[in-house]
């Protein structure tokens, strides 16, 4: 394998970083011990810029190229974003309704299965009608809001691998 560029990031299936590589886990490194890498990264990913600087932290993150997205959103190098779970509110759900229809005709069955609420006029608990006879919408206030308001998982399927960054190698000259 060819010598890497200093600051190059690769995926690695091992559970330790190879010699002259480090995990991309946001750790702080000494500038005096890693001057060349600092000259490339600066404080883009953290650190005080006097004594230390940070490596990129890809733990639990999906890497994304910087620049302007097709939608026009600007993403800058080192920016983080996104969340692992999301709680939707009513404004984020597709428009829909939960109306209940009922019949003004007398009921002919006791079971609600396959039926509409109907007028119970016989004294026999026949409160439902199986066909759409004389159907009308009931008051919308009779349906209560549903849902627990809890967050849901927001990650695509994933497989954990290591991301490692080259601490030494070829200095990447500008072209």
Secondary structure, 3 states (H helix, E strand, C coil): CCCCECCCEEEECCCCCCCCEEECECCEEECCCCHHHHHHHCCCCCCCCCCEEECCECCCCCCCCCEECCCCCEECCCCCCCCCEECCCHHHCCCCCCCCEEEEEECCECCCCCCEEEECCCCCCCCEECCCCCEEECCHHHCCCCCCCCCEECCCCCCCCEEEEECCCECCCCC
